[in-house]
Amino acid sequence: MRVRIDNVTKTFGHTTAVSNFSAELEDGHLICLLGPSGCGKSTLLNMLCGIIPVTQGQIFFDDKNVTKLPPDQRNIGMVFQNYALYPHMTVAENIAFPLEVLKVKKDERKARVEEIAKLVHVDNLLRRYPSELSGGQQQRVAIARAMVKKPQLLLMDEPLSNLDARLRLEMREEIRRIQKETGVTTVFVTHDQEEAMSISDSILLMKDGLLIQSGLCQELYVNPNCLFVAEFLGNPPANKLPASVVECEQSERIETTATTVAIRPEAFTLDPNGIEAEIQFISEMGKDQIVTMTYLGNTVRAILNLEDSALATGSKIKVSLKKKGVFTFDKEGRRLS
């Protein structure tokens, strides 16, 4: 199902949580709503769900205007951060509950529960209670319960935030697998940019209730439209330097109106003819090293492959900048080059 959000605004008294938000969500895609805490992404998700009414604007599922429809008439599935499983029900009963509400016959309920339980790999847990499950297992059950009624749209609000790092990685892959196998349009809310970039087809990046940039994950990383996007995406994050400092060494690459230069850590390269930098410390990242160093009087982080492992604090190296991964911005944070 294709989702269209037309100029949607949500206010709570004098506070604007979402402002004039417009986007189209492609049918069968997994789309991440990404942004810092308090940016309005969960509010937007709840407006798609129908839990929170829209102040202004409209929401369409395909060509149907659902702006004023209650949640039970939108054919959606919802997965919450805290799983919200019923402790007194078995896994099978939890998964079947939405079908009971819809008055689906018992035999069909049983068949659909078994089908979806197998898809999310909890078919061997159907007789257990939530208290007998791990966090990852509870999350799988929550996904099964949301999917069992065959929704046209699946909404997931920070579904992995309560899991440890290893389980988060495992469940990312599982959610991606389930979404691909079912083909259901999915909106996934997260503040974790690494999570968003690894799981989604496209990203809607928000700040202060506004849509800042949307597109394919790699597009936003390679071609940020403003300083906020350049800083928010990437781990380690982009280094931010005054344009006046960089201009002395890179004058041909710096716009005259630029005030800030953002440099991705991987944009640095070792170069015997480059600018001298002094290493502060080195941390390992596979075959590469994250090198914290003083460059043009500023502390920056670079991803480099230092062949001489004897290099340590205080060592001097020479580096230059690649063409990719260096961006300039004006005083308002707008992208120049």
N, C-alpha and C positions, 0 to 999 in steps of 0.2 A: 504494500500500500504506500502510495506517495502522500507525504504530508506537506501542506503549505501553511506557513505562518505569515500573516499579512499585518504589518504595522501594529504588533501587539504591545500593549502597555499595561502594567499592573502597578497600582499605587495602594499603599496602606496609609491612610490619612495624608500627611504631608510628605511621606517617604515614597519615592519611586523605586521599586525593586527591579522592574524590567521596563525599558524605554524604547518604544518605536522599533520593535524587533521584527525583522522580516527574514525568512529563509525558506528554502525548499529542501525537503529531505527525500532522497531518492528511494524508490521502491526496492526493497530487499537489501538495503545497505545497513551497516552498523555505523551510526553517527555518534560521536562523542561531543557532549556539551562540556567544555573545559574552561576553567578559570579559577581564580583565587576564591577563598571562602568569602561569602557575602556578595558575590557578583551577580546573583539572580538566577543561576542555572537550575537550582532545585525548584524555585518559584515557577520558572518556565515549564519544567517537567510536570509540575502539578497542574498547570493550566492545560497542558496537553492531555493530562489524565482527566481533568474536569473537577478535581478536588477543590481547586481555587478558581473562582470566576475571573474572566477577563475584564479589565477596566475599559480598555479600548482595543479595537482591532478585531481580526477574525482568524479562526483556525479551520482548515479544510482537511478532511481525510479523503483522498482522491478528489472528487468534485463535490463532496457533501460538506456542507457547513455544519460543523459540530460545536461551534463556539458556545452555545447555550445548552448543549445536551449534557445530562448527568453521566457520571462515569459508567454506570451499568448499561448505557446505550451506545457506548463508543467501541466496544469489542477490543479492549486493550488488556494486556497483562502487566502487572506491576510487581517489581522486586525491590524491597526496601533494604536499607542499611542493616537493620536489626533482625532480618529474616521474618519476624512476626508469625512464627509457627505456633499452632495451638498445642500447648504442652500435654493436654489430656487426650490428644488424638495420636494414633499411630501415623507413620509416614504415609501409608496408603490412604488413611482417612484425611490427612492434611491435603494431599494432592487431589483427592476426589471432592473436597468441599465445594469448590466453585461449580462443579457439575451438579452437586446436590441442590445448590441454590437455583440453578437453571432447570431443575427437575428432569435431568437426564436419567433414563431408565438404568436400573442397577447393572444389568449385563453390559450395557454400553459403557457405563462408568468404569466398571472393572477392566474392560478391554483397553480403554483409553489410558487409565492409570498405569497399567502394565506396559503399554507402548511408550509412554513418555518417561516412565521410570527407567526403562531400558536405555532410552536415548541419553539420559543424563547420568547413567551409571549408578542408580540407587535401587535397582530391581532386587538386589539381595538384602535390602534394608526395610522392606515394606511393613514388616511387623514390629519394627522398633519404634520407640518414642523419641521425641526430639532430645530429651536429656541424655539419651544413650548414643548420640551422634557427635562427631567432631564438628568444628566450625565449617570446614569445607563441605562435609556431608549435609549439614543444615542448609548451606547455601544452595546446594544442588536440589534439595527438596523444595526450597522456595522458588527456584527457577522452574522446576517441574510443575508446581502448583500454578504458576503464572502462565505456563505454556499449555496446560492440559485442555483448556477450552478453545484452543487454536485461535489465539488473538491475531488481529491484523497488525497490531503495533505492540511491541514489548518495550516497557519503560523501566530503566534500572537506575536507582538513586544511590550512588556510592556503594555498590553492592559488595565490594571487596575490602572496605576500610577496616573491618573488624578482624581480618585474617592476618596471620603472620606473613613475613616476606615470601617464604617458600610456597605457602598455600595461595597467596595472591598470584604468583606467577603461574601456578598450576591452573587456578580457576580462570585466569585470563585466557589461557589456551582453550579451556573447556567451553567458556562462553562463546569464543570465536567459532569453535567447532560446531556447537549447537546452533548458533545463528546461521552458519553456512549450510548446515544440513536441513534446517527448516525453511530458510529463506525469508523469515519474518523481519520486517523493518524494525530496527532496534535503536533506541536512544539511550545512551549510557552516560550518566553524569559522573564526573570525577574532577578532582583538583590536581591529580597526578599526571603531569605531562608525559612522563615515560609510559605510563599505563595507556593513556589516550593514543599515543603514537604507535604503540605495539598492537593495539586491538582493533582500531577503527578503520573504516574506509575513508572517512572524512571527519574534519573537526570544525566545530563552531566555537571559536574562542571569545569569551565574554570578559568584560570588565565594567564594574559599576552599572550593571543593568543593560549595557550596550553590547551589540555584536561588533567586535573589533575587526575580525578577519575570519573568513571561512574558506575551506578548500581541502584538497588532499593533504594528508599529514606532511609529506615531504615538501609540498609547495610552501606551506607556512614556515617550515624550517629554513628552506633555501631562499625564499623570497618574502620575508616579513614586510608588512606594509607600514609598520611604525616601530618605535623603540620598545614599546611594551611587548610586542610579539617577539622581537629579537631577544629580549631579556628573559621572557617567560619560558620559551622553548629551548631546550638544550641542557645537557648535563655532562660536564660542568657548564654553567651558564656562560653566555657571551661576556667578554670583558668590555667594560665601558670606559672610554678615554675621552678627554677633551679634544675636540678637533684641532685646536690650536697647537697642541703638543704633537699630534701625529703629522700635521701638515708640514712641519719642518723637515720630516724625512720622507713623506709620501705626498708631496705637493701636487703631483699630477693626478692623484686619485681623490683628492678632497675638494668637494664643492665649496665655493667661496662663502655660501650662506650656512654651511654646516657648523653645528656647535658640538655635536657628539659623534664619536665613531664607536661602533660595536664590532668586536673582533671575536669570531668563534675560536675556541681553543685549538681546533684542528686546522685553522687558517695559518698558524705559524709553521715555518719549516726551517730546518738548520741550513745555514748558508754562510760559507766563509767570508763572503763579501757583504754580509748583512749588518744589522745593528747589534751592538753588544748588549747582552743581558746577563744579569747575575742571578744564579740559582739560589733560591731561599730554602726550598726543600723539594723532595721528589717522592711521589707515591705511585705504586705499581698499578697498572690496569692491563692485565694480559701481557702481550708483547710490547705494549706502549707504556709510557710513563706520563702521569700528570705532573707537569713541572710548574711549580709556583716560582715566579722570577720577577725581578725588577726590570722593566722595559720602558724606556723613555721616561724614567722617573716615577712610573706607576707599577703597582703590584698586579700582575696578570697571571692567569693559568693557561698553560699550553699543553696540548697532547703531542708528544714527540717520541721518537724512537732513538734513545741515546745509546749509541753503540759502546761508548766507554762507560762501563758500570762504575768506574772509580769516581765519576763526577759526583760531587756532593755539595753541601751548603757552602756558598762562597765561590764556587767555580764559575768561570765566565764562558759563555757560549755566544755565537752570533746567529741571529735569526732574521728572516725576511717574511713578508706576508704573501700568501697565495692570492690569486685573483678572486676565488670564491670564499665566501664567509667573512667578508669585510663590508660593512654597511655604514652609510652616513645619514645623519638626521638633523633636522633644523631644531630650533629652540622649543618648538611645540611637540617634538617627538615624531614629526612626519618624515617618512623615508625620502631621501634625495637620490641616493645611488647605492 
